[in-house]
Amino acid sequence: MDWFDGLLKPIMVVVAWIMVQFHSLFEAVGLDPAGGAAWSLSIVGLVIVIRILLIPLFFRQIKASRGMQLLAPEMQAIQKKYKGKTDPASREAMSRETMALYREHGTNPFASCLPILLQSPIFFALFRVLIELPNIASGKYPPIGPMSPELAAQAEAATIFGAPLSGTFMQAGSGPDAMAIRIVTVVLIIAMSATTFLTQRQLTMKNMPPAALQGPMAQQQKVLLYVLPLIFAFSGVNFPIGVLIYWTTTNLWSMGQQFYTIRRMPAPGSQAEIAMKERKARKSKSHGTIEEAAAPAVIIEEKPRGQREQPKRKDRNKPRPVVDDVKDKPVPPKDSDGPSTPTPGAPTKPKK
Amino acid sequence: MTLRSIARGIVRAPGRLLLLLLKGYQRFISPMTPPTCKFYPSCSQYAVIAVQRHGAIRGTGLAVWRVLRCNPWNLGGVDDVPPARPVHHHHDVAPSTH
């Protein structure tokens, strides 16, 4: 794993640096520097710094999905076209057409892969830093950036509800703090699974049109939604408490962000959109007395639909002799390629 | 003949390994996250096709470039893997007589 550490080294240094900075900030505020609160909160601080750095990306994504309401009719047309077709080929054709539609309208509701992939090294780096804390303290592992052996020893000894931050469920051992480690890790794993589960469920149940909830893919996703807590339980027992704190905090942040997104700009055709429209209707109703004056104007603007009546030249409005009437018949578009005789008064096309 | 097939197997082994990793991701990790990719085919599917079509080295390169493009400043859309390059022929060398 040496090569892996070599790759992660710069990120590990940054992670350690942010943690140490937050730690000294909390020390200055008056928290016990050797206590678990200061070190746990510095992990929370690390999450906050990373997620704040990612906020521009989040807003960029929201901006990119602005036009979603506009393409709702075309979207429905695609969904209608592939309604009830569950074979992989038509599912793929459907997503291809949907993506092409987004592109055409310069909008895209999806986040993107790169920011998510970029976050995982940070997670691994924190994992490595926390795992190596005892070794840094004892001098077996070289200090990572500002994380000196003294600080590492302090962080390693810091306990949250009696459990050290670098403790894992599997290596709780049989020391005096073994029980505390087990309890804290289990509580954190439950919190982590619950936040992930709720975030996912909110997304699938509320922010997806009913059409997207059909098909084998959606079914698979549904199954995984319930298998997920188990996966976390199995992997979480190998994670140090510090990593579990990081993960839970990140999940809470994502949850809040998603809640905001779904409330502000739900996916067209989803349950969340219906809820938003209801909210708006209620709001305008409660303000009805004030906005009543403005309301009719809006309705009138909606009215003129369908084909616009073509303006006519004044003399054409006049009844005409029968002979002229035959000649003046507008040329149907099919025959427009033929040598149309330009009769005076006929609707002429621009000519070259 | 057998020597050739063994050589081919060795040459293709890294690609096979990559495909295995990608399929593992698609099967187990991807369903845990909400749909994320801005493109069709998705980044992981693009990587699978690229490695199958262009081999481990070129395929990885194409996939990395695709993931780099899958960022918030890109609009996404349909983006297919480029077709395989035609097999290179040496036109200046006389063809071997069979």
Interface residues (C-beta under 8 A of the other chain):
Chain A: L57 R60 Q61 A64 S95 R96 T98 M99 A100 Y102 R103 G106 T107 N108 F110 A111 S112 C113 L114 P115 I116 L117 T196 Q200 L203 T204 Q220 Q221 L224 L228 I231
Chain B: P31 M32 T33 P34 P35 T36 C37 K38 F39 Y40 C43 V67 L68 C70 N71 P72 W73 N74 L75 G76 G77 V78
